[in-house]
Amino acid sequence: MKILVTGGCGFIGSAVVRKAIARGIEIVNLDALTYAGCLDNVASVANSPLYSFEHADICDRAALDRIFKTHKPDAVLHLAAESHVDRSIDGPLAFLNTNIMGTGTLLEASRAYWEVNDRPAGFRFHHVSTDEVFGSLGETGEFTEETPYSPRSPYSASKASSDHLVRAWHETYGLPVVLTNCSNNYGPYQFPEKLIPVVILKALAGQPIPVYGKGENVRDWLHVEDHAEALLTVLLNGENGRSYNIGGDSEARNIDLVRMLCEILDRLRPAAHPHADLITYVTDRPGHDQRYAIDPTRVRTELNWKPSYTLAEGLEQTVDWYLQNERWLRALQNRPGVNQRLGKVA
């Protein structure tokens, strides 16, 4: 089998690429190598005969047509996206361009390829989305596949739009699709603008660790290796036209998560004072959703998937990986947005 993975040099995409190739699946990695894309993320498989790389933008229809014609993939796993909420607050139009127009362009290129090859029944377009499209929860409840969409940031609105496009291409043109909506990912190779690598970077530098508001926002945390496993499971075995919510069963308040990270760093890289002393509360970002929680019943019962990492195990593994790979982390520090707090209220 050959899968065209978009965004395969990013955090989640590279995890999928590494896992798929380890299983003997052929991969074509299409990535525009924007600020968060990193070839080092796939260096371990770059010389595999199962791996091909295409430097291209999903908004470039001519490039997409060439890639489909050259590589003849059996499926598309679409991960390429602008994904940082703070960046979407500062510059929303880039998110609309990539997440909406890029997805639309990729859908049309996929449809053209599918139709010119007589609509093979085994072809599949797998669109990867986020639980943020559902909005914010109160103290109780969980998102299901039937939860109405209620996006509250430019990022989540752009992802909600792309979800609707994928469903429309399935209903209108019959394009075989599956969709997944995941909770917050963490793990190795995450670009250092997201919470967990930010905490680690700041702690190692002895700098203030920023926490939005009072740190009471709740997220469900999913290890990226578990997510990669789930994505391949859905792509290979999911029902055509169906969506699946993927969660880690690991809810935590942001402040509790930060304290857990500090305790791990105290053990693995002790400093003169506890790392938690660096925690600093900063002005909350606009439209900050209070709580996310995923009900993963469908993917568990229909496809027999469940996460393998507990939050404690996953955080320990993640911190240890960053400490063992400081060169990778430091190399990204000069890229745009790192060590900046984006999207704050003026």
Protein Blocks (a to p, Z undefined) as FASTA:
>chain_A
ZZddehklbmklmmmmmmmmmnopacddddehiaklcfklmmmmmmpckbccddddfklm
klmmmmmmmnopabdcdfbdcfbfklmmmmmmlmmmmmmmmmmmmmmmmmmmmmmnoppa
kbccdddddfklnopadfedcddfklccddfbfklmmmmmmmmmmmmmmmmnopacdddd
ddddedehiackbfklmmmmmmmnopacddehjlpaccddddfklmmmmmmmmmmmmceh
iacdddehiacdfklmmmmmmmmmmmmmccfbdfklmpccddddehiafbdcddfklmmm
mnopacfbdfklmmmmmmmmmmmmmmmmmmmmmpghiapaehiaZZ
